[in-house]
Amino acid sequence: QVQLVESGGGLVQAGGSLRLSCAASRRPLSWRTMGWFRQAPGKERELVAAINWNGGNTNYADSVKGRFTISRDNAKNTVYLQMNSLKPEDTAVYACAAGASSVYADQVEYAYWGQGTQVTVSS
């Protein structure tokens, strides 16, 4: 069983930056595609970014391309999401997930999910 714990969320002004971390316990993540998802109030959960097992392939939502960067450190069992030039519309609960077959997989393919961390961007 994989447990995922996110950290790094908080309140930031528009234009600011945050770095989210997702640490896995009990089992190495090096063999799994990882993803970051977000859900804003009243909206469906959406993929923000995904990264394959060695970091060689990534996928981003159009709304975050050029502003967000996903990366991973398999030695530390941790995945990161660097978020720059944040906008109020980025406000959401961000959750990491593991276990998909590829960076283009639907979210239903992700077997493991963290609890999420709140990101609030003020205007």
Salt bridges, closest charged atoms under 4 A:
GLU46 OE2 - ARG38 NE 2.70
ASP62 OD1 - LYS65 NZ 3.09
ASP90 OD1 - ARG38 NH1 2.92
ASP90 OD2 - ARG67 NH1 2.77
